[in-house]
Amino acid sequence: MVDERDTVERTTIVETDGGGGGGGVLAIVLLVIVVLVLLFLFRDQLGFGAEKTEISIPDKIEVNVN
């Protein structure tokens, strides 16, 4: 009952020169876009926006030159 078949060694070569890598860049770009959209949608809850913007400009500016 001894296995009389010869042992065959096999070598698999995987070439990784220059292929791929575009999926990671696409994922990062999409993640940045999603974060920017969420910040735009929830800017009031996060405190980034205000209902009213007040700008005060003084009538007179005093400058002392010696």
C-alpha positions as CSV (number, residue, x, y, z in Angstrom):
1,M,0.0,0.0,0.0
2,V,2.9,2.3,-0.6
3,D,2.2,5.3,-2.9
4,E,4.4,4.6,-5.9
5,R,3.8,7.9,-7.7
6,D,6.7,10.3,-8.1
7,T,6.7,13.6,-6.3
8,V,6.3,16.5,-8.7
9,E,7.6,20.0,-7.6
10,R,5.7,22.9,-9.0
11,T,6.6,26.6,-8.9
12,T,4.0,29.4,-9.4
13,I,5.3,32.7,-10.5
14,V,3.2,35.8,-9.8
15,E,4.2,38.9,-11.7
16,T,3.3,42.2,-9.8
17,D,5.1,44.8,-11.9
18,G,3.0,47.9,-12.4
19,G,-0.4,46.4,-12.3
20,G,-3.2,47.5,-9.9
21,G,-3.0,50.2,-7.3
22,G,-5.8,52.3,-8.8
23,G,-8.4,51.0,-6.5
24,G,-6.8,52.4,-3.4
25,V,-6.6,55.9,-5.0
26,L,-10.2,55.7,-6.0
27,A,-11.3,54.7,-2.6
28,I,-9.4,57.6,-0.9
29,V,-10.9,60.1,-3.4
30,L,-14.4,58.8,-2.8
31,L,-13.9,58.9,1.0
32,V,-12.8,62.5,0.8
33,I,-15.9,63.4,-1.3
34,V,-18.2,61.6,1.2
35,V,-16.7,63.4,4.2
36,L,-17.0,66.8,2.4
37,V,-20.7,66.1,1.6
38,L,-21.4,65.0,5.2
39,L,-19.7,68.2,6.5
40,F,-21.8,70.3,4.2
41,L,-25.0,68.6,5.2
42,F,-24.4,68.7,9.0
43,R,-22.5,72.0,9.2
44,D,-25.2,73.5,11.5
45,Q,-25.1,70.7,14.0
46,L,-21.3,70.8,14.0
47,G,-21.1,74.5,14.5
48,F,-19.5,75.4,11.2
49,G,-22.4,77.6,9.9
50,A,-24.5,80.3,11.4
51,E,-27.9,81.6,10.5
52,K,-26.8,85.2,10.4
53,T,-23.4,86.7,9.9
54,E,-22.7,90.1,11.5
55,I,-19.9,92.3,10.2
56,S,-19.2,95.5,12.1
57,I,-17.1,98.3,10.5
58,P,-16.1,101.2,12.7
59,D,-17.0,104.7,11.6
60,K,-13.6,106.1,12.5
61,I,-10.1,104.7,13.0
62,E,-7.6,106.7,15.1
63,V,-3.9,106.4,14.2
64,N,-1.2,107.9,16.3
65,V,2.1,108.7,14.5
66,N,5.0,110.1,16.5
